[in-house]
Amino acid sequence: MASTVERLDIKAVLQKDGSARIEERWDIDVNDDDAKTEWYVAHSGLGAMRITQLEVEGYIPGREGLQRYETLRTWDIDASRKEKAGKCGLNNNGTEICWGFGDYGRHVYVVRYVLTGLVQAYDTHDGFNHCFVDMDCDVLNAQLVISTGDSILLSEANTRRWAFGYEGRIEFDADSNIVATPNGPLDSGGRIIVMLEFDKGVFQPQVKASEPWADRKQRALDGSDFVDDDLTFWEWVFIIVMLLVCILFYILLGPITTLLASCMYLVIIAAWWIFSLSPLRTYLKRKRLGVNKPNYWRDVMPEWSLVSNKMVVDELSYFWGMDDEKVIGALLLRLISQGDVSIVQQEYKKKMRDMLSIDKPIDAIDLSKKGDARLCQHLLRLLTLASGSDHVLQPDEFKTWCKQKSNYSYVKGFMDLLKPKSDKAYMEKHAAQIYGLKSFLKDFTLMNERGVKEVRLWDKYMVYAEFFGISDTVRKQMKEIWPEYSELSLVTKSLDTAQEGGIIYMFSDAIYTSTSSAIERAASRASASNSGYSSWSSFGGGGGSSGGGGGGGR
């Protein structure tokens, strides 16, 4: 098990000259799987900034309480753990803060330093875009507090704020400090990047930036939720012109001619699709991967993931790929097979309705789980939070929960995990297997020849039957082959309880619709507030930031 940062509290006090006095309090569970002799925190892209006046207090074997470390002028990365104990220093041309952790186990370390040139003078504003946290290990709890010295008072009137790399909040507290707080652990690429824009006169920065503030700001906003992804001016012009042309056609030529013109337009689009050779390229790729006429594949491979398999289906589809609802439905069936949730019937508005019972509620994500197991944890946490104290998800309760602004980061974090990333190597290795399993499930009666009747394996088949959209057919065939399966499997027991057909798709569609609507509303709010007054962070964006370049034990 790798080392884990149990808690990280950072206080950055901005000075009039643009420097910052920074104190970091690290509560670390150090493990010898990845930490050998030291702990380090790397910074990248510092440019004109410098780390100075480094001080560390921490654990020294054989001594009680926090001990002041000796700051070395040069840091020897190859020194032994015993030689590094009680010492700290800068490595890699002053861009890495290093200290000897002393011994394995859970210890607290306090790191203080001055970062010169953080706030820089730009043409129209002063400001910075800086990554304060970017570790190569899990950070379970983190908070960043930015305050000011020298009688400087920050406020909504003279400061705009943005945060990137995590799901959570960035806001002013009662003492006019800017506080960045993630909603949960920082993992899977999570960072804390903060961009602050100050009116001229608030600071007197000693470092002058080499680019316009507008360029620096735009690089950070690109790819974030703060960017308005609506149509551009010229796209609106094109749509309006086309609409006017259609109206003119209708007035001058009549409805029949207009209909013929519309059909011609569709023919042109179809012809373009064909002559672009897109279908031919897809056909050849499918043929090369053995997808067009797949052999039966009877196993669910342990290295598979639903999101990666969705990527394969998306890239090998002629028209459109797989709906996210099917992935969510497959995750729900997996949660049911594990006994985490079940389908129950309860009275709602004087009628018996199908509902989801959260049988094993969770408050936090188990960071030891990976792949589909981690994704199931995220979904289970959403269902737990939305179901309230009774842990039974009533009709529209999830939708109502998603509408609350305070829950947006949970929703966004889950939906981001559903976005597949292109992986050519994965597709080359597993495409034929995935499509082979689909063919096998379609002809599931062939299973009777093998006589393999194992609940766990059949539950996995049911998960992928939902993934492929053929669960009703497969479930019917399973009952014909092995009637006792209905009594032995938690999946079929729950499905038999439901009074509605296609109940899993109904649940998954409700979850997808609610989460998508929440993200659209939040994006609309963020786009309207890209002036820097939003209290929400954005997981995406933050490009061009200084600071944060990894770290952990080594």
C-alpha positions in Angstrom: 0.0 0.0 0.0 1.4 3.4 -1.0 1.9 6.3 1.3 -1.2 8.5 2.0 -1.5 12.1 3.0 -4.2 12.0 5.7 -4.5 15.8 5.8 -2.8 18.7 4.2 -3.5 22.3 5.4 -1.8 25.1 3.5 -1.8 28.8 4.6 -0.5 31.3 2.1 -0.1 34.9 3.3 0.3 37.4 0.4 2.7 40.3 0.9 2.6 43.7 -0.6 5.6 43.0 -2.9 3.8 39.9 -4.4 5.7 37.3 -2.4 3.9 34.8 -0.2 4.8 33.3 3.2 3.5 29.7 3.0 3.0 27.2 5.7 2.1 23.6 4.9 1.0 21.2 7.6 1.4 17.6 6.4 -0.2 14.6 8.2 1.3 11.6 6.4 1.1 7.9 6.7 4.5 6.9 5.3 4.7 3.5 3.8 7.9 1.7 2.6 6.2 0.6 -0.7 7.0 4.0 -2.2 8.9 6.0 0.4 12.5 4.9 0.9 14.4 7.8 2.4 12.6 11.1 1.9 9.4 13.1 1.2 9.5 15.6 -1.6 7.2 18.3 -3.1 8.0 19.3 -6.6 7.2 22.7 -8.2 7.3 23.3 -11.9 7.2 26.4 -14.2 8.3 28.8 -11.5 9.8 31.2 -13.9 10.9 34.3 -12.0 9.6 32.8 -8.7 11.9 31.4 -6.1 11.5 29.3 -3.0 13.5 30.8 -0.1 13.8 30.7 3.7 12.9 27.0 3.9 12.1 25.7 7.4 10.8 22.2 8.4 9.6 20.9 11.7 8.8 17.2 12.1 9.4 13.8 13.5 12.9 12.7 14.4 13.3 9.1 15.7 13.8 8.9 19.4 12.5 12.4 20.1 9.1 13.6 21.3 7.0 16.3 19.5 7.9 18.4 16.4 11.6 19.0 16.1 13.3 21.8 14.1 15.1 20.3 11.1 18.5 21.4 9.8 18.3 23.1 6.5 21.1 22.0 4.2 22.5 24.2 1.5 22.6 21.2 -1.0 20.4 18.2 -0.9 21.8 14.7 -1.6 19.0 12.6 -2.9 21.2 9.5 -2.6 21.8 9.8 1.1 20.4 7.2 3.4 17.2 7.5 5.4 19.3 7.8 8.6 21.4 10.5 7.1 18.3 12.5 6.0 16.5 12.2 9.3 16.0 15.7 10.8 17.2 17.5 7.7 15.6 19.4 4.8 16.7 21.2 1.7 16.0 22.1 -1.9 16.7 19.9 -4.9 16.5 20.1 -8.6 17.7 23.7 -8.9 15.6 24.9 -6.0 12.3 23.5 -7.4 11.8 20.5 -5.0 11.3 20.8 -1.3 12.7 17.7 0.4 12.9 16.4 3.9 13.8 13.2 5.6 10.7 11.6 7.1 12.7 9.8 9.8 10.8 6.6 10.0 7.8 4.8 8.5 4.3 5.3 10.0 2.0 8.3 10.5 3.8 11.6 11.3 3.2 15.3 11.1 5.5 17.8 9.4 5.3 21.6 9.2 6.9 23.2 6.2 7.5 26.9 5.9 9.0 28.9 3.1 8.7 32.2 1.1 7.7 32.1 -2.5 8.9 35.2 -4.1 7.1 36.7 -7.2 3.9 34.8 -6.8 1.7 37.9 -7.5 3.1 39.4 -10.7 2.3 42.7 -12.4 0.4 42.3 -15.7 -0.8 45.0 -18.1 -4.3 45.3 -16.9 -4.3 43.5 -13.5 -2.0 41.9 -11.1 -2.5 38.2 -10.3 -1.3 34.6 -10.5 -2.4 31.2 -11.6 -0.6 28.7 -9.3 -0.9 25.0 -8.5 -0.6 24.6 -4.7 -1.2 20.8 -4.5 -0.3 18.2 -7.1 0.8 14.9 -5.5 1.6 11.5 -6.8 -0.2 9.9 -3.9 -3.7 10.2 -2.4 -4.5 13.3 -0.3 -7.6 12.4 1.8 -8.3 15.9 3.2 -7.0 19.2 2.0 -7.6 22.9 2.4 -5.9 26.0 1.2 -6.4 29.4 2.9 -5.0 32.5 1.2 -4.8 35.6 3.4 -2.9 38.9 3.2 -0.4 40.8 5.3 0.7 44.5 5.3 -2.9 45.7 6.0 -4.1 44.5 2.6 -7.8 43.7 2.5 -9.1 41.5 -0.2 -12.8 41.6 -1.2 -15.2 40.8 -4.0 -14.7 44.4 -5.1 -11.0 44.2 -5.8 -10.4 40.4 -6.3 -11.7 37.8 -8.8 -11.1 34.1 -8.0 -11.2 30.8 -9.9 -10.2 27.3 -8.8 -9.3 24.3 -11.0 -8.3 20.6 -10.6 -10.8 19.5 -8.0 -14.5 19.4 -7.2 -15.4 21.8 -4.4 -15.5 25.4 -3.3 -13.5 28.6 -3.4 -14.9 31.5 -1.5 -14.3 34.3 0.9 -14.7 33.5 4.6 -15.8 36.0 7.3 -12.2 37.2 7.8 -11.8 38.1 4.1 -9.6 35.1 3.5 -10.0 33.1 0.3 -10.6 29.4 1.2 -10.3 26.5 -1.4 -11.8 23.3 -0.1 -12.2 20.1 -2.1 -15.4 18.1 -1.3 -13.5 14.8 -1.1 -10.1 13.2 -1.5 -7.7 14.3 -4.2 -7.0 11.4 -6.4 -7.1 10.4 -10.1 -5.3 13.6 -11.2 -6.9 15.9 -8.6 -5.0 19.1 -7.9 -5.7 22.5 -6.2 -5.0 25.3 -8.7 -6.1 28.8 -7.8 -6.1 31.9 -10.1 -6.6 35.3 -8.5 -7.0 38.6 -10.4 -6.4 41.8 -8.4 -7.2 45.4 -9.3 -4.1 47.5 -9.8 -3.0 49.1 -6.6 -3.9 46.3 -4.2 -0.3 45.0 -4.5 3.0 46.4 -5.7 4.5 43.3 -7.3 8.3 43.3 -7.8 8.1 40.9 -10.8 6.6 42.1 -14.1 4.9 39.4 -16.2 6.0 38.8 -19.8 2.6 38.3 -21.3 -0.8 40.1 -21.2 -3.1 39.1 -18.3 -5.9 38.3 -20.8 -3.7 35.6 -22.4 -2.7 34.1 -19.0 -6.3 34.1 -17.9 -7.6 32.5 -21.1 -5.2 29.6 -20.9 -6.4 28.8 -17.5 -10.1 29.1 -18.4 -9.8 26.9 -21.6 -11.4 23.5 -20.9 -13.0 24.6 -17.7 -16.6 24.9 -16.6 -16.2 28.7 -16.5 -16.1 28.9 -20.3 -19.3 29.5 -22.1 -19.5 26.7 -24.7 -22.5 28.3 -26.4 -22.3 29.0 -30.1 -19.9 31.6 -31.4 -21.0 34.8 -33.1 -20.4 33.5 -36.6 -22.1 30.2 -35.8 -25.2 32.2 -34.8 -24.9 34.2 -38.0 -24.8 31.0 -40.0 -27.9 29.5 -38.3 -29.8 32.8 -38.7 -28.9 33.0 -42.4 -29.9 29.4 -43.0 -33.2 30.0 -41.2 -33.9 33.0 -43.3 -33.1 31.1 -46.4 -35.6 28.3 -45.4 -38.3 30.9 -44.7 -37.6 32.6 -48.1 -37.8 29.2 -49.9 -41.1 28.5 -48.1 -42.6 31.9 -49.2 -41.4 31.8 -52.8 -41.5 28.1 -53.6 -44.2 26.7 -51.3 -44.0 23.9 -48.7 -43.5 21.0 -51.2 -40.4 22.6 -52.7 -39.1 23.4 -49.2 -39.6 19.8 -48.2 -37.7 18.6 -51.3 -34.9 21.1 -50.5 -34.7 19.7 -46.9 -34.5 16.2 -48.2 -31.8 17.2 -50.6 -29.9 18.7 -47.7 -30.1 15.4 -45.8 -28.9 13.5 -48.9 -25.9 15.9 -49.2 -25.1 15.2 -45.5 -25.3 11.5 -46.1 -23.2 11.6 -49.2 -20.6 13.6 -47.4 -20.5 11.0 -44.6 -20.0 8.2 -47.2 -17.5 10.0 -49.4 -15.5 11.0 -46.3 -14.7 7.2 -46.1 -15.7 7.2 -42.4 -17.8 4.1 -42.7 -15.1 2.3 -44.8 -12.4 3.1 -42.2 -14.7 1.9 -39.4 -15.4 -1.3 -41.4 -11.8 -2.0 -42.0 -10.9 -1.4 -38.4 -13.7 -3.7 -37.2 -12.5 -6.4 -39.7 -8.9 -6.1 -38.6 -9.9 -6.4 -34.9 -12.2 -9.4 -35.6 -15.4 -7.6 -34.6 -17.5 -8.0 -37.8 -17.9 -11.8 -37.3 -16.7 -12.3 -33.7 -16.3 -15.8 -32.2 -18.1 -16.5 -28.9 -16.3 -15.2 -25.8 -17.6 -16.7 -22.5 -15.4 -14.9 -19.9 -15.7 -11.5 -18.3 -12.0 -10.5 -18.1 -10.8 -9.0 -14.7 -8.9 -6.2 -16.4 -12.0 -5.0 -18.2 -13.8 -1.8 -17.2 -17.2 -0.7 -18.3 -16.0 2.8 -19.2 -13.1 1.4 -21.4 -15.5 -1.0 -23.0 -17.8 1.9 -23.8 -14.8 3.6 -25.5 -14.4 0.5 -27.7 -18.0 0.4 -28.7 -18.0 4.2 -29.4 -15.0 4.1 -31.6 -16.2 1.0 -33.6 -19.8 2.2 -34.1 -20.8 3.5 -37.5 -23.3 6.1 -36.4 -23.4 6.8 -32.7 -21.9 5.1 -29.7 -23.3 3.8 -26.4 -25.5 5.8 -24.1 -24.2 6.6 -20.6 -27.5 5.2 -19.2 -26.3 1.7 -20.1 -23.1 2.1 -18.2 -25.0 3.4 -15.2 -27.5 0.5 -15.5 -24.6 -2.0 -15.5 -23.1 -0.3 -12.4 -26.5 -0.6 -10.7 -26.7 -4.3 -11.4 -23.2 -4.7 -10.0 -24.2 -2.9 -6.9 -27.2 -5.1 -6.5 -25.2 -8.3 -7.1 -22.9 -7.1 -4.2 -25.8 -6.5 -1.9 -25.1 -2.8 -1.8 -28.6 -1.8 -3.1 -31.8 -3.6 -3.9 -35.2 -2.9 -5.5 -38.1 -2.6 -3.0 -41.7 -1.7 -3.3 -43.2 1.0 -1.0 -46.3 3.2 -1.1 -45.7 6.6 -2.6 -48.6 9.0 -3.1 -51.1 6.2 -2.4 -49.6 3.9 -5.0 -47.0 1.1 -4.7 -43.9 2.1 -6.5 -40.5 0.6 -7.3 -37.7 2.2 -5.3 -34.0 1.7 -4.6 -33.0 0.7 -1.1 -29.4 1.6 -0.2 -28.6 -1.4 1.9 -24.9 -0.6 2.5 -24.7 3.2 2.6 -21.2 4.8 2.5 -20.0 8.3 3.3 -16.6 8.2 1.6 -14.9 6.6 -1.3 -12.6 3.6 -0.6 -9.4 4.7 -2.2 -8.0 1.1 -2.3 -10.6 0.2 -5.0 -9.8 0.8 -8.7 -11.6 0.6 -12.0 -15.3 -0.5 -11.9 -15.1 -1.0 -8.2 -14.1 2.6 -7.7 -16.8 3.8 -10.1 -19.4 1.7 -8.2 -18.3 3.4 -5.0 -18.9 6.8 -6.5 -22.4 5.8 -7.6 -23.2 4.3 -4.3 -22.1 7.5 -2.5 -24.4 9.5 -4.8 -27.3 7.2 -4.0 -26.5 7.3 -0.3 -26.4 11.1 -0.1 -29.6 11.5 -2.2 -31.6 8.9 -0.3 -31.7 10.8 3.0 -31.9 9.3 6.4 -34.2 6.4 5.4 -31.7 5.3 2.7 -34.6 4.5 0.3 -34.6 6.5 -2.9 -38.1 7.6 -3.7 -39.3 8.8 -7.1 -37.8 12.2 -8.0 -35.8 12.3 -4.8 -32.5 11.9 -6.7 -33.6 14.6 -9.2 -34.4 17.0 -6.3 -31.0 16.2 -4.6 -29.1 16.9 -7.9 -30.8 20.4 -8.1 -29.1 21.5 -4.9 -26.0 23.6 -5.7 -24.1 22.1 -2.8 -24.3 18.7 -4.4 -22.9 19.7 -7.8 -19.3 18.6 -7.2 -20.4 15.1 -6.3 -22.5 14.8 -9.5 -19.8 16.3 -11.7 -17.1 14.0 -10.2 -19.2 10.9 -11.0 -20.1 12.0 -14.5 -16.5 12.9 -15.3 -15.5 9.3 -14.5 -18.0 8.1 -17.2 -16.1 9.9 -20.0 -13.9 7.3 -21.7 -10.4 8.1 -22.9 -9.2 6.7 -26.2 -6.9 3.7 -25.6 -5.6 2.1 -28.7 -3.8 -0.7 -26.9 -6.8 -1.6 -24.9 -9.0 -1.7 -28.0 -6.5 -3.9 -29.9 -6.4 -6.4 -27.0 -10.1 -6.6 -26.0 -12.3 -5.5 -28.9 -12.9 -9.0 -30.3 -13.5 -10.3 -26.8 -16.1 -7.6 -25.9 -18.1 -8.2 -29.1 -17.6 -11.9 -28.7 -19.3 -11.7 -25.3 -22.1 -9.8 -26.8 -22.7 -12.5 -29.4 -22.5 -15.2 -26.8 -25.1 -13.5 -24.5 -27.4 -13.1 -27.5 -27.3 -16.9 -27.9 -27.1 -17.7 -24.2 -29.0 -21.0 -24.6 -25.6 -22.4 -25.8 -24.6 -22.2 -22.2 -26.6 -25.3 -21.5 -24.0 -27.3 -23.4 -21.3 -26.4 -20.9 -23.4 -26.9 -17.8 -21.6 -24.2 -15.9 -24.0 -22.9 -13.3 -22.3 -20.4 -11.1 -24.2 -17.5 -9.6 -21.2 -15.1 -9.5 -20.4 -15.7 -13.2 -24.0 -15.4 -14.3 -24.4 -12.1 -12.3 -21.4 -10.8 -14.3 -23.2 -11.9 -17.5 -26.3 -9.9 -16.3 -24.2 -6.8 -15.8 -22.9 -7.0 -19.3 -26.3 -7.9 -20.7 -27.5 -4.6 -19.3 -24.4 -2.9 -20.7 -25.3 -4.2 -24.2 -29.0 -3.5 -23.8 -30.2 -7.1 -24.0 -30.8 -7.9 -20.3 -34.4 -8.8 -20.6 -33.6 -11.5 -23.3 -30.7 -12.9 -21.4 -32.6 -13.0 -18.1 -35.4 -15.0 -19.8 -32.9 -17.5 -21.3 -31.2 -17.9 -17.9 -34.5 -18.8 -16.3 -35.1 -21.4 -19.0 -31.7 -23.0 -18.5 -31.4 -22.8 -14.7 -34.7 -21.9 -13.0 -33.0 -22.0 -9.5 -30.8 -19.0 -10.5 -33.8 -16.7 -9.8 -33.7 -17.8 -6.1 -29.9 -17.8 -5.7 -29.0 -14.5 -7.3 -29.6 -11.1 -5.6 -29.8 -9.6 -9.1 -32.7 -11.7 -10.2 -34.4 -11.5 -6.8 -34.4 -7.7 -7.0 -35.6 -7.7 -10.7 -38.4 -10.1 -9.9 -39.5 -7.8 -7.1 -40.1 -4.9 -9.5 -43.5 -4.4 -11.0 -42.2 -2.3 -13.9 -40.5 -3.9 -16.9 -37.1 -2.5 -17.8 -36.8 -1.1 -14.2 -33.0 -0.9 -14.3 -33.1 1.3 -17.4 -35.7 3.4 -15.8 -33.5 4.0 -12.8 -30.4 4.6 -14.9 -32.2 7.0 -17.2 -33.5 8.9 -14.2 -29.9 9.1 -12.7 -28.4 10.2 -16.0 -31.1 12.8 -16.8 -30.8 14.3 -13.3 -27.0 14.4 -13.3 -26.8 15.8 -16.8 -29.4 18.5 -16.0 -27.4 19.5 -12.8 -24.2 19.8 -14.9 -26.0 21.9 -17.5 -27.4 24.3 -14.9 -24.0 24.6 -13.2 -22.2 25.2 -16.5 -24.8 27.9 -17.2 -24.1 29.5 -13.8 -20.3 29.2 -14.3 -20.4 30.7 -17.7 -22.4 33.6 -16.4 -19.9 34.0 -13.6 -16.6 33.7 -15.5 -15.9 37.2 -14.3 -14.5 35.4 -11.2 -17.3 35.7 -8.7 -18.3 32.0 -8.7 -17.8 30.0 -5.5 -17.4 26.7 -7.4 -14.3 25.1 -8.6 -13.8 23.4 -12.0 -12.1 20.0 -12.3 -10.9 20.9 -15.8 -8.9 24.0 -16.9 -6.1 25.7 -15.1 -3.6 25.4 -17.9 -0.4 27.4 -17.7 -0.3 27.3 -13.9 3.0 27.6 -12.1 3.9 25.3 -9.1 2.7 21.8 -8.4 4.6 19.1 -10.3 4.1 16.0 -8.3 5.6 14.6 -5.1 5.4 12.0 -2.4 7.8 9.5 -0.9 10.9 8.3 -2.6 
